[in-house]
Amino acid sequence: MKKIRHSKLPITLESSDPLTPEMLHTIQLNLMYDEKDSKRENLRGWELWVDEYGEWFNPYPKDKNQMELFNELKK
């Protein structure tokens, strides 16, 4: 099995490697919530993900007050 989808949420997990129980456990550990950590610390697992365009996934909202040096490319 290399692709699974959630039955209630619009989430699909696709892997180039087989999704073995060990692989799924590793994914679970990377996304696991820890009540002792801050919200930012708990989101760190998402920082290791890459989106469909090959860009690093960023779960944090953009700072409206931060000036961008380069215009974002339209995809």
PDB file with SEQRES, HELIX, SHEET and CRYST1 records, atoms N, CA, C and O in Angstrom:
SEQRES   1 A   75  MET LYS LYS ILE ARG HIS SER LYS LEU PRO ILE THR LEU          
SEQRES   2 A   75  GLU SER SER ASP PRO LEU THR PRO GLU MET LEU HIS THR          
SEQRES   3 A   75  ILE GLN LEU ASN LEU MET TYR ASP GLU LYS ASP SER LYS          
SEQRES   4 A   75  ARG GLU ASN LEU ARG GLY TRP GLU LEU TRP VAL ASP GLU          
SEQRES   5 A   75  TYR GLY GLU TRP PHE ASN PRO TYR PRO LYS ASP LYS ASN          
SEQRES   6 A   75  GLN MET GLU LEU PHE ASN GLU LEU LYS LYS                      
HELIX    1 AA1 PRO A   21  LEU A   31  1                                  11    
HELIX    2 AA2 LYS A   39  LEU A   43  1                                   5    
HELIX    3 AA3 ARG A   44  LEU A   48  5                                   5    
SHEET    1 AA1 2 LYS A   3  ARG A   5  0                                        
SHEET    2 AA1 2 THR A  12  GLU A  14 -1                                        
CRYST1    1.000    1.000    1.000  90.00  90.00  90.00 P 1           1          
ATOM      1  N   MET A   1       0.846  -1.168   0.000  1.00  0.00           N  
ATOM      2  CA  MET A   1       0.000   0.000   0.000  1.00  0.00           C  
ATOM      3  C   MET A   1       0.896   1.238   0.000  1.00  0.00           C  
ATOM      4  O   MET A   1       1.826   1.340   0.800  1.00  0.00           O  
ATOM      5  N   LYS A   2       0.606   2.180  -0.909  1.00  0.00           N  
ATOM      6  CA  LYS A   2       1.404   3.397  -1.005  1.00  0.00           C  
ATOM      7  C   LYS A   2       0.557   4.656  -0.888  1.00  0.00           C  
ATOM      8  O   LYS A   2       1.097   5.762  -0.890  1.00  0.00           O  
ATOM      9  N   LYS A   3      -0.768   4.506  -0.785  1.00  0.00           N  
ATOM     10  CA  LYS A   3      -1.639   5.670  -0.717  1.00  0.00           C  
ATOM     11  C   LYS A   3      -2.835   5.351   0.171  1.00  0.00           C  
ATOM     12  O   LYS A   3      -3.497   4.328  -0.005  1.00  0.00           O  
ATOM     13  N   ILE A   4      -3.107   6.240   1.128  1.00  0.00           N  
ATOM     14  CA  ILE A   4      -4.286   6.088   1.975  1.00  0.00           C  
ATOM     15  C   ILE A   4      -4.960   7.449   2.086  1.00  0.00           C  
ATOM     16  O   ILE A   4      -4.319   8.487   1.922  1.00  0.00           O  
ATOM     17  N   ARG A   5      -6.263   7.432   2.367  1.00  0.00           N  
ATOM     18  CA  ARG A   5      -6.975   8.689   2.566  1.00  0.00           C  
ATOM     19  C   ARG A   5      -7.797   8.581   3.830  1.00  0.00           C  
ATOM     20  O   ARG A   5      -8.206   7.490   4.228  1.00  0.00           O  
ATOM     21  N   HIS A   6      -8.034   9.703   4.451  1.00  0.00           N  
ATOM     22  CA  HIS A   6      -8.834   9.762   5.667  1.00  0.00           C  
ATOM     23  C   HIS A   6     -10.304   9.649   5.275  1.00  0.00           C  
ATOM     24  O   HIS A   6     -10.713  10.197   4.251  1.00  0.00           O  
ATOM     25  N   SER A   7     -11.097   8.947   6.075  1.00  0.00           N  
ATOM     26  CA  SER A   7     -12.500   8.732   5.721  1.00  0.00           C  
ATOM     27  C   SER A   7     -13.378   9.951   5.978  1.00  0.00           C  
ATOM     28  O   SER A   7     -14.451  10.065   5.385  1.00  0.00           O  
ATOM     29  N   LYS A   8     -12.949  10.869   6.851  1.00  0.00           N  
ATOM     30  CA  LYS A   8     -13.776  12.034   7.172  1.00  0.00           C  
ATOM     31  C   LYS A   8     -13.114  13.360   6.820  1.00  0.00           C  
ATOM     32  O   LYS A   8     -13.804  14.327   6.496  1.00  0.00           O  
ATOM     33  N   LEU A   9     -11.803  13.418   6.878  1.00  0.00           N  
ATOM     34  CA  LEU A   9     -11.082  14.650   6.565  1.00  0.00           C  
ATOM     35  C   LEU A   9     -10.527  14.581   5.146  1.00  0.00           C  
ATOM     36  O   LEU A   9     -10.229  13.490   4.661  1.00  0.00           O  
ATOM     37  N   PRO A  10     -10.383  15.714   4.471  1.00  0.00           N  
ATOM     38  CA  PRO A  10      -9.854  15.705   3.104  1.00  0.00           C  
ATOM     39  C   PRO A  10      -8.329  15.580   3.087  1.00  0.00           C  
ATOM     40  O   PRO A  10      -7.621  16.477   2.628  1.00  0.00           O  
ATOM     41  N   ILE A  11      -7.844  14.450   3.597  1.00  0.00           N  
ATOM     42  CA  ILE A  11      -6.401  14.223   3.692  1.00  0.00           C  
ATOM     43  C   ILE A  11      -6.047  12.931   2.966  1.00  0.00           C  
ATOM     44  O   ILE A  11      -6.659  11.891   3.210  1.00  0.00           O  
ATOM     45  N   THR A  12      -5.070  12.995   2.083  1.00  0.00           N  
ATOM     46  CA  THR A  12      -4.548  11.811   1.410  1.00  0.00           C  
ATOM     47  C   THR A  12      -3.054  11.738   1.693  1.00  0.00           C  
ATOM     48  O   THR A  12      -2.343  12.737   1.590  1.00  0.00           O  
ATOM     49  N   LEU A  13      -2.595  10.565   2.044  1.00  0.00           N  
ATOM     50  CA  LEU A  13      -1.175  10.343   2.304  1.00  0.00           C  
ATOM     51  C   LEU A  13      -0.667   9.411   1.217  1.00  0.00           C  
ATOM     52  O   LEU A  13      -1.107   8.267   1.104  1.00  0.00           O  
ATOM     53  N   GLU A  14       0.269   9.917   0.415  1.00  0.00           N  
ATOM     54  CA  GLU A  14       0.830   9.141  -0.687  1.00  0.00           C  
ATOM     55  C   GLU A  14       2.334   9.051  -0.487  1.00  0.00           C  
ATOM     56  O   GLU A  14       2.991  10.046  -0.183  1.00  0.00           O  
ATOM     57  N   SER A  15       2.869   7.858  -0.659  1.00  0.00           N  
ATOM     58  CA  SER A  15       4.289   7.643  -0.428  1.00  0.00           C  
ATOM     59  C   SER A  15       4.906   6.887  -1.598  1.00  0.00           C  
ATOM     60  O   SER A  15       4.262   6.029  -2.201  1.00  0.00           O  
ATOM     61  N   SER A  16       6.147   7.206  -1.910  1.00  0.00           N  
ATOM     62  CA  SER A  16       6.854   6.438  -2.938  1.00  0.00           C  
ATOM     63  C   SER A  16       7.329   5.106  -2.367  1.00  0.00           C  
ATOM     64  O   SER A  16       7.632   4.177  -3.116  1.00  0.00           O  
ATOM     65  N   ASP A  17       7.392   5.016  -1.045  1.00  0.00           N  
ATOM     66  CA  ASP A  17       7.723   3.769  -0.354  1.00  0.00           C  
ATOM     67  C   ASP A  17       6.441   3.148   0.189  1.00  0.00           C  
ATOM     68  O   ASP A  17       5.466   3.861   0.428  1.00  0.00           O  
ATOM     69  N   PRO A  18       6.425   1.831   0.386  1.00  0.00           N  
ATOM     70  CA  PRO A  18       5.237   1.198   0.966  1.00  0.00           C  
ATOM     71  C   PRO A  18       4.927   1.769   2.354  1.00  0.00           C  
ATOM     72  O   PRO A  18       5.831   2.012   3.154  1.00  0.00           O  
ATOM     73  N   LEU A  19       3.646   1.976   2.620  1.00  0.00           N  
ATOM     74  CA  LEU A  19       3.208   2.478   3.927  1.00  0.00           C  
ATOM     75  C   LEU A  19       3.056   1.295   4.877  1.00  0.00           C  
ATOM     76  O   LEU A  19       1.954   0.800   5.113  1.00  0.00           O  
ATOM     77  N   THR A  20       4.170   0.866   5.403  1.00  0.00           N  
ATOM     78  CA  THR A  20       4.194  -0.255   6.344  1.00  0.00           C  
ATOM     79  C   THR A  20       3.781   0.241   7.725  1.00  0.00           C  
ATOM     80  O   THR A  20       3.753   1.450   7.956  1.00  0.00           O  
ATOM     81  N   PRO A  21       3.460  -0.663   8.646  1.00  0.00           N  
ATOM     82  CA  PRO A  21       3.150  -0.227  10.013  1.00  0.00           C  
ATOM     83  C   PRO A  21       4.283   0.601  10.631  1.00  0.00           C  
ATOM     84  O   PRO A  21       4.021   1.548  11.373  1.00  0.00           O  
ATOM     85  N   GLU A  22       5.516   0.256  10.335  1.00  0.00           N  
ATOM     86  CA  GLU A  22       6.650   1.010  10.872  1.00  0.00           C  
ATOM     87  C   GLU A  22       6.688   2.437  10.307  1.00  0.00           C  
ATOM     88  O   GLU A  22       6.953   3.395  11.033  1.00  0.00           O  
ATOM     89  N   MET A  23       6.420   2.562   9.001  1.00  0.00           N  
ATOM     90  CA  MET A  23       6.403   3.881   8.364  1.00  0.00           C  
ATOM     91  C   MET A  23       5.265   4.732   8.934  1.00  0.00           C  
ATOM     92  O   MET A  23       5.461   5.913   9.218  1.00  0.00           O  
ATOM     93  N   LEU A  24       4.096   4.150   9.099  1.00  0.00           N  
ATOM     94  CA  LEU A  24       2.961   4.886   9.651  1.00  0.00           C  
ATOM     95  C   LEU A  24       3.221   5.309  11.095  1.00  0.00           C  
ATOM     96  O   LEU A  24       2.805   6.390  11.511  1.00  0.00           O  
ATOM     97  N   HIS A  25       3.898   4.472  11.848  1.00  0.00           N  
ATOM     98  CA  HIS A  25       4.245   4.818  13.224  1.00  0.00           C  
ATOM     99  C   HIS A  25       5.232   5.991  13.245  1.00  0.00           C  
ATOM    100  O   HIS A  25       5.124   6.884  14.085  1.00  0.00           O  
ATOM    101  N   THR A  26       6.176   5.983  12.333  1.00  0.00           N  
ATOM    102  CA  THR A  26       7.140   7.078  12.232  1.00  0.00           C  
ATOM    103  C   THR A  26       6.436   8.390  11.900  1.00  0.00           C  
ATOM    104  O   THR A  26       6.745   9.429  12.484  1.00  0.00           O  
ATOM    105  N   ILE A  27       5.494   8.343  10.965  1.00  0.00           N  
ATOM    106  CA  ILE A  27       4.720   9.539  10.614  1.00  0.00           C  
ATOM    107  C   ILE A  27       3.932  10.024  11.822  1.00  0.00           C  
ATOM    108  O   ILE A  27       3.884  11.221  12.102  1.00  0.00           O  
ATOM    109  N   GLN A  28       3.323   9.101  12.525  1.00  0.00           N  
ATOM    110  CA  GLN A  28       2.548   9.448  13.715  1.00  0.00           C  
ATOM    111  C   GLN A  28       3.423  10.139  14.763  1.00  0.00           C  
ATOM    112  O   GLN A  28       3.014  11.142  15.346  1.00  0.00           O  
ATOM    113  N   LEU A  29       4.609   9.614  15.000  1.00  0.00           N  
ATOM    114  CA  LEU A  29       5.511  10.221  15.983  1.00  0.00           C  
ATOM    115  C   LEU A  29       5.930  11.629  15.574  1.00  0.00           C  
ATOM    116  O   LEU A  29       6.087  12.507  16.422  1.00  0.00           O  
ATOM    117  N   ASN A  30       6.111  11.839  14.269  1.00  0.00           N  
ATOM    118  CA  ASN A  30       6.517  13.156  13.780  1.00  0.00           C  
ATOM    119  C   ASN A  30       5.428  14.201  13.941  1.00  0.00           C  
ATOM    120  O   ASN A  30       5.723  15.391  14.049  1.00  0.00           O  
ATOM    121  N   LEU A  31       4.172  13.771  13.960  1.00  0.00           N  
ATOM    122  CA  LEU A  31       3.060  14.711  14.060  1.00  0.00           C  
ATOM    123  C   LEU A  31       2.384  14.691  15.425  1.00  0.00           C  
ATOM    124  O   LEU A  31       1.388  15.383  15.639  1.00  0.00           O  
ATOM    125  N   MET A  32       2.919  13.907  16.339  1.00  0.00           N  
ATOM    126  CA  MET A  32       2.263  13.728  17.632  1.00  0.00           C  
ATOM    127  C   MET A  32       2.264  15.018  18.457  1.00  0.00           C  
ATOM    128  O   MET A  32       3.252  15.749  18.512  1.00  0.00           O  
ATOM    129  N   TYR A  33       1.150  15.257  19.075  1.00  0.00           N  
ATOM    130  CA  TYR A  33       0.976  16.428  19.930  1.00  0.00           C  
ATOM    131  C   TYR A  33       1.528  16.138  21.315  1.00  0.00           C  
ATOM    132  O   TYR A  33       1.354  15.039  21.842  1.00  0.00           O  
ATOM    133  N   ASP A  34       2.185  17.110  21.896  1.00  0.00           N  
ATOM    134  CA  ASP A  34       2.679  16.989  23.266  1.00  0.00           C  
ATOM    135  C   ASP A  34       2.197  18.204  24.042  1.00  0.00           C  
ATOM    136  O   ASP A  34       2.591  19.331  23.744  1.00  0.00           O  
ATOM    137  N   GLU A  35       1.341  17.978  25.038  1.00  0.00           N  
ATOM    138  CA  GLU A  35       0.747  19.095  25.778  1.00  0.00           C  
ATOM    139  C   GLU A  35       1.773  19.911  26.554  1.00  0.00           C  
ATOM    140  O   GLU A  35       1.490  21.044  26.943  1.00  0.00           O  
ATOM    141  N   LYS A  36       2.954  19.357  26.785  1.00  0.00           N  
ATOM    142  CA  LYS A  36       3.999  20.085  27.515  1.00  0.00           C  
ATOM    143  C   LYS A  36       4.720  21.094  26.622  1.00  0.00           C  
ATOM    144  O   LYS A  36       5.354  22.028  27.113  1.00  0.00           O  
ATOM    145  N   ASP A  37       4.619  20.898  25.313  1.00  0.00           N  
ATOM    146  CA  ASP A  37       5.296  21.793  24.375  1.00  0.00           C  
ATOM    147  C   ASP A  37       4.397  22.967  24.002  1.00  0.00           C  
ATOM    148  O   ASP A  37       3.178  22.906  24.159  1.00  0.00           O  
ATOM    149  N   SER A  38       5.005  24.020  23.512  1.00  0.00           N  
ATOM    150  CA  SER A  38       4.249  25.179  23.042  1.00  0.00           C  
ATOM    151  C   SER A  38       3.581  24.833  21.712  1.00  0.00           C  
ATOM    152  O   SER A  38       3.893  23.820  21.086  1.00  0.00           O  
ATOM    153  N   LYS A  39       2.661  25.692  21.297  1.00  0.00           N  
ATOM    154  CA  LYS A  39       1.983  25.485  20.016  1.00  0.00           C  
ATOM    155  C   LYS A  39       3.004  25.462  18.878  1.00  0.00           C  
ATOM    156  O   LYS A  39       2.910  24.639  17.968  1.00  0.00           O  
ATOM    157  N   ARG A  40       3.971  26.363  18.936  1.00  0.00           N  
ATOM    158  CA  ARG A  40       5.004  26.416  17.884  1.00  0.00           C  
ATOM    159  C   ARG A  40       5.818  25.127  17.852  1.00  0.00           C  
ATOM    160  O   ARG A  40       6.117  24.604  16.778  1.00  0.00           O  
ATOM    161  N   GLU A  41       6.172  24.617  19.020  1.00  0.00           N  
ATOM    162  CA  GLU A  41       6.938  23.370  19.080  1.00  0.00           C  
ATOM    163  C   GLU A  41       6.138  22.207  18.500  1.00  0.00           C  
ATOM    164  O   GLU A  41       6.701  21.337  17.836  1.00  0.00           O  
ATOM    165  N   ASN A  42       4.834  22.188  18.746  1.00  0.00           N  
ATOM    166  CA  ASN A  42       4.004  21.106  18.234  1.00  0.00           C  
ATOM    167  C   ASN A  42       3.823  21.176  16.725  1.00  0.00           C  
ATOM    168  O   ASN A  42       3.523  20.162  16.095  1.00  0.00           O  
ATOM    169  N   LEU A  43       3.998  22.340  16.140  1.00  0.00           N  
ATOM    170  CA  LEU A  43       3.879  22.473  14.692  1.00  0.00           C  
ATOM    171  C   LEU A  43       5.178  22.140  13.972  1.00  0.00           C  
ATOM    172  O   LEU A  43       5.196  22.072  12.743  1.00  0.00           O  
ATOM    173  N   ARG A  44       6.247  21.933  14.697  1.00  0.00           N  
ATOM    174  CA  ARG A  44       7.554  21.693  14.075  1.00  0.00           C  
ATOM    175  C   ARG A  44       7.565  20.462  13.175  1.00  0.00           C  
ATOM    176  O   ARG A  44       8.331  20.414  12.212  1.00  0.00           O  
ATOM    177  N   GLY A  45       6.735  19.473  13.467  1.00  0.00           N  
ATOM    178  CA  GLY A  45       6.680  18.288  12.616  1.00  0.00           C  
ATOM    179  C   GLY A  45       6.281  18.615  11.188  1.00  0.00           C  
ATOM    180  O   GLY A  45       6.691  17.923  10.255  1.00  0.00           O  
ATOM    181  N   TRP A  46       5.483  19.667  11.005  1.00  0.00           N  
ATOM    182  CA  TRP A  46       5.060  20.064   9.664  1.00  0.00           C  
ATOM    183  C   TRP A  46       6.189  20.722   8.882  1.00  0.00           C  
ATOM    184  O   TRP A  46       6.137  20.766   7.652  1.00  0.00           O  
ATOM    185  N   GLU A  47       7.203  21.230   9.564  1.00  0.00           N  
ATOM    186  CA  GLU A  47       8.293  21.921   8.874  1.00  0.00           C  
ATOM    187  C   GLU A  47       9.121  20.983   8.003  1.00  0.00           C  
ATOM    188  O   GLU A  47       9.907  21.447   7.176  1.00  0.00           O  
ATOM    189  N   LEU A  48       8.963  19.698   8.169  1.00  0.00           N  
ATOM    190  CA  LEU A  48       9.726  18.726   7.392  1.00  0.00           C  
ATOM    191  C   LEU A  48       8.993  18.286   6.129  1.00  0.00           C  
ATOM    192  O   LEU A  48       9.510  17.459   5.378  1.00  0.00           O  
ATOM    193  N   TRP A  49       7.804  18.820   5.881  1.00  0.00           N  
ATOM    194  CA  TRP A  49       6.994  18.430   4.734  1.00  0.00           C  
ATOM    195  C   TRP A  49       7.247  19.368   3.562  1.00  0.00           C  
ATOM    196  O   TRP A  49       7.562  20.543   3.752  1.00  0.00           O  
ATOM    197  N   VAL A  50       7.108  18.841   2.348  1.00  0.00           N  
ATOM    198  CA  VAL A  50       7.272  19.597   1.112  1.00  0.00           C  
ATOM    199  C   VAL A  50       5.951  19.534   0.356  1.00  0.00           C  
ATOM    200  O   VAL A  50       5.334  18.472   0.276  1.00  0.00           O  
ATOM    201  N   ASP A  51       5.505  20.676  -0.206  1.00  0.00           N  
ATOM    202  CA  ASP A  51       4.224  20.690  -0.915  1.00  0.00           C  
ATOM    203  C   ASP A  51       4.360  20.129  -2.331  1.00  0.00           C  
ATOM    204  O   ASP A  51       5.437  19.698  -2.743  1.00  0.00           O  
ATOM    205  N   GLU A  52       3.236  20.144  -3.070  1.00  0.00           N  
ATOM    206  CA  GLU A  52       3.229  19.550  -4.413  1.00  0.00           C  
ATOM    207  C   GLU A  52       4.092  20.309  -5.408  1.00  0.00           C  
ATOM    208  O   GLU A  52       4.368  19.796  -6.492  1.00  0.00           O  
ATOM    209  N   TYR A  53       4.527  21.525  -5.065  1.00  0.00           N  
ATOM    210  CA  TYR A  53       5.397  22.309  -5.941  1.00  0.00           C  
ATOM    211  C   TYR A  53       6.869  22.164  -5.581  1.00  0.00           C  
ATOM    212  O   TYR A  53       7.727  22.790  -6.203  1.00  0.00           O  
ATOM    213  N   GLY A  54       7.166  21.340  -4.579  1.00  0.00           N  
ATOM    214  CA  GLY A  54       8.539  21.149  -4.148  1.00  0.00           C  
ATOM    215  C   GLY A  54       9.023  22.207  -3.169  1.00  0.00           C  
ATOM    216  O   GLY A  54      10.212  22.264  -2.853  1.00  0.00           O  
ATOM    217  N   GLU A  55       8.106  23.048  -2.684  1.00  0.00           N  
ATOM    218  CA  GLU A  55       8.444  24.092  -1.716  1.00  0.00           C  
ATOM    219  C   GLU A  55       8.269  23.549  -0.302  1.00  0.00           C  
ATOM    220  O   GLU A  55       7.406  22.706  -0.056  1.00  0.00           O  
ATOM    221  N   TRP A  56       9.088  24.033   0.622  1.00  0.00           N  
ATOM    222  CA  TRP A  56       8.933  23.622   2.017  1.00  0.00           C  
ATOM    223  C   TRP A  56       7.583  24.088   2.527  1.00  0.00           C  
ATOM    224  O   TRP A  56       7.208  25.246   2.338  1.00  0.00           O  
ATOM    225  N   PHE A  57       6.850  23.188   3.176  1.00  0.00           N  
ATOM    226  CA  PHE A  57       5.541  23.518   3.724  1.00  0.00           C  
ATOM    227  C   PHE A  57       5.721  24.372   4.969  1.00  0.00           C  
ATOM    228  O   PHE A  57       6.539  24.053   5.832  1.00  0.00           O  
ATOM    229  N   ASN A  58       4.957  25.456   5.064  1.00  0.00           N  
ATOM    230  CA  ASN A  58       5.025  26.347   6.221  1.00  0.00           C  
ATOM    231  C   ASN A  58       3.631  26.463   6.829  1.00  0.00           C  
ATOM    232  O   ASN A  58       2.745  27.058   6.214  1.00  0.00           O  
ATOM    233  N   PRO A  59       3.414  25.905   8.029  1.00  0.00           N  
ATOM    234  CA  PRO A  59       2.085  25.934   8.636  1.00  0.00           C  
ATOM    235  C   PRO A  59       1.753  27.257   9.316  1.00  0.00           C  
ATOM    236  O   PRO A  59       0.633  27.440   9.793  1.00  0.00           O  
ATOM    237  N   TYR A  60       2.705  28.173   9.367  1.00  0.00           N  
ATOM    238  CA  TYR A  60       2.492  29.414  10.100  1.00  0.00           C  
ATOM    239  C   TYR A  60       1.879  30.477   9.197  1.00  0.00           C  
ATOM    240  O   TYR A  60       2.245  30.577   8.026  1.00  0.00           O  
ATOM    241  N   PRO A  61       0.951  31.270   9.726  1.00  0.00           N  
ATOM    242  CA  PRO A  61       0.379  32.355   8.912  1.00  0.00           C  
ATOM    243  C   PRO A  61       1.441  33.414   8.621  1.00  0.00           C  
ATOM    244  O   PRO A  61       2.348  33.641   9.421  1.00  0.00           O  
ATOM    245  N   LYS A  62       1.307  34.056   7.459  1.00  0.00           N  
ATOM    246  CA  LYS A  62       2.266  35.102   7.097  1.00  0.00           C  
ATOM    247  C   LYS A  62       2.041  36.326   7.977  1.00  0.00           C  
ATOM    248  O   LYS A  62       0.912  36.637   8.358  1.00  0.00           O  
ATOM    249  N   ASP A  63       3.127  37.009   8.289  1.00  0.00           N  
ATOM    250  CA  ASP A  63       3.065  38.239   9.066  1.00  0.00           C  
ATOM    251  C   ASP A  63       2.702  39.376   8.115  1.00  0.00           C  
ATOM    252  O   ASP A  63       3.474  39.702   7.212  1.00  0.00           O  
ATOM    253  N   LYS A  64       1.532  39.978   8.313  1.00  0.00           N  
ATOM    254  CA  LYS A  64       1.063  41.050   7.429  1.00  0.00           C  
ATOM    255  C   LYS A  64       1.968  42.277   7.491  1.00  0.00           C  
ATOM    256  O   LYS A  64       2.021  43.059   6.541  1.00  0.00           O  
ATOM    257  N   ASN A  65       2.673  42.447   8.593  1.00  0.00           N  
ATOM    258  CA  ASN A  65       3.529  43.619   8.771  1.00  0.00           C  
ATOM    259  C   ASN A  65       4.939  43.431   8.216  1.00  0.00           C  
ATOM    260  O   ASN A  65       5.732  44.373   8.203  1.00  0.00           O  
ATOM    261  N   GLN A  66       5.249  42.234   7.762  1.00  0.00           N  
ATOM    262  CA  GLN A  66       6.588  41.964   7.241  1.00  0.00           C  
ATOM    263  C   GLN A  66       6.646  42.299   5.757  1.00  0.00           C  
ATOM    264  O   GLN A  66       5.813  41.838   4.977  1.00  0.00           O  
ATOM    265  N   MET A  67       7.626  43.098   5.374  1.00  0.00           N  
ATOM    266  CA  MET A  67       7.778  43.464   3.977  1.00  0.00           C  
ATOM    267  C   MET A  67       8.501  42.341   3.232  1.00  0.00           C  
ATOM    268  O   MET A  67       9.522  41.838   3.701  1.00  0.00           O  
ATOM    269  N   GLU A  68       7.975  41.953   2.083  1.00  0.00           N  
ATOM    270  CA  GLU A  68       8.589  40.922   1.258  1.00  0.00           C  
ATOM    271  C   GLU A  68       9.599  41.570   0.317  1.00  0.00           C  
ATOM    272  O   GLU A  68       9.317  42.605  -0.287  1.00  0.00           O  
ATOM    273  N   LEU A  69      10.761  40.969   0.195  1.00  0.00           N  
ATOM    274  CA  LEU A  69      11.792  41.495  -0.702  1.00  0.00           C  
ATOM    275  C   LEU A  69      11.542  41.105  -2.148  1.00  0.00           C  
ATOM    276  O   LEU A  69      11.933  41.824  -3.067  1.00  0.00           O  
ATOM    277  N   PHE A  70      10.891  39.965  -2.350  1.00  0.00           N  
ATOM    278  CA  PHE A  70      10.640  39.471  -3.694  1.00  0.00           C  
ATOM    279  C   PHE A  70       9.159  39.161  -3.830  1.00  0.00           C  
ATOM    280  O   PHE A  70       8.528  38.685  -2.887  1.00  0.00           O  
ATOM    281  N   ASN A  71       8.611  39.430  -5.000  1.00  0.00           N  
ATOM    282  CA  ASN A  71       7.216  39.074  -5.244  1.00  0.00           C  
ATOM    283  C   ASN A  71       7.085  37.565  -5.310  1.00  0.00           C  
ATOM    284  O   ASN A  71       7.954  36.877  -5.846  1.00  0.00           O  
ATOM    285  N   GLU A  72       5.993  37.057  -4.760  1.00  0.00           N  
ATOM    286  CA  GLU A  72       5.755  35.620  -4.795  1.00  0.00           C  
ATOM    287  C   GLU A  72       5.320  35.221  -6.201  1.00  0.00           C  
ATOM    288  O   GLU A  72       4.493  35.897  -6.813  1.00  0.00           O  
ATOM    289  N   LEU A  73       5.872  34.133  -6.709  1.00  0.00           N  
ATOM    290  CA  LEU A  73       5.529  33.661  -8.044  1.00  0.00           C  
ATOM    291  C   LEU A  73       4.152  33.027  -8.040  1.00  0.00           C  
ATOM    292  O   LEU A  73       3.802  32.294  -7.115  1.00  0.00           O  
ATOM    293  N   LYS A  74       3.371  33.307  -9.068  1.00  0.00           N  
ATOM    294  CA  LYS A  74       2.054  32.677  -9.218  1.00  0.00           C  
ATOM    295  C   LYS A  74       2.248  31.289  -9.787  1.00  0.00           C  
ATOM    296  O   LYS A  74       3.012  31.098 -10.733  1.00  0.00           O  
ATOM    297  N   LYS A  75       1.554  30.315  -9.207  1.00  0.00           N  
ATOM    298  CA  LYS A  75       1.695  28.929  -9.679  1.00  0.00           C  
ATOM    299  C   LYS A  75       0.414  28.454 -10.298  1.00  0.00           C  
ATOM    300  O   LYS A  75       0.334  27.314 -10.754  1.00  0.00           O  
TER     301      LYS A  75                                                      
END                                                                             
